[in-house]
Amino acid sequence: MTLPARYTITMPGTSGSHAPPEVVVVHFTGAYTSNGAPIYSDVPGTFQVEIAGGAARPLAATSGPGQHTCLHAVPLR
């Protein structure tokens, strides 16, 4: 099975601010979590997620925007 090279991750805007959602493009890093999920990162490498079943879960070691634990992920072709 071939993994998508890139995903868009949608993060909701700040609660109560009516801010639009933020969309971040992440790329496959070639690494996997201990449970076998592929790891994706933004270009600077400051926001890393594991992606499984269309959901992105931020890795604790990175400082991504917001405090969300489950984000919508869409593969890019």
Stockholm file with secondary structure:
# STOCKHOLM 1.0

chainA/1-77         MTLPARYTITMPGTSGSHAPPEVVVVHFTGAYTSNGAPIYSDVPGTFQVEIAGGAARPLAATSGPGQHTCLHAVPLR
#=GR chainA/1-77 SS CCCCSEEEEEECCCTTTTCCCEEEEEEEEEEECTTSCEEEECTTSCCEEEEETTEEEECTTSCCSSCCSSEEEEEEC
#=GC SS_cons        CCCCSEEEEEECCCTTTTCCCEEEEEEEEEEECTTSCEEEECTTSCCEEEEETTEEEECTTSCCSSCCSSEEEEEEC
//
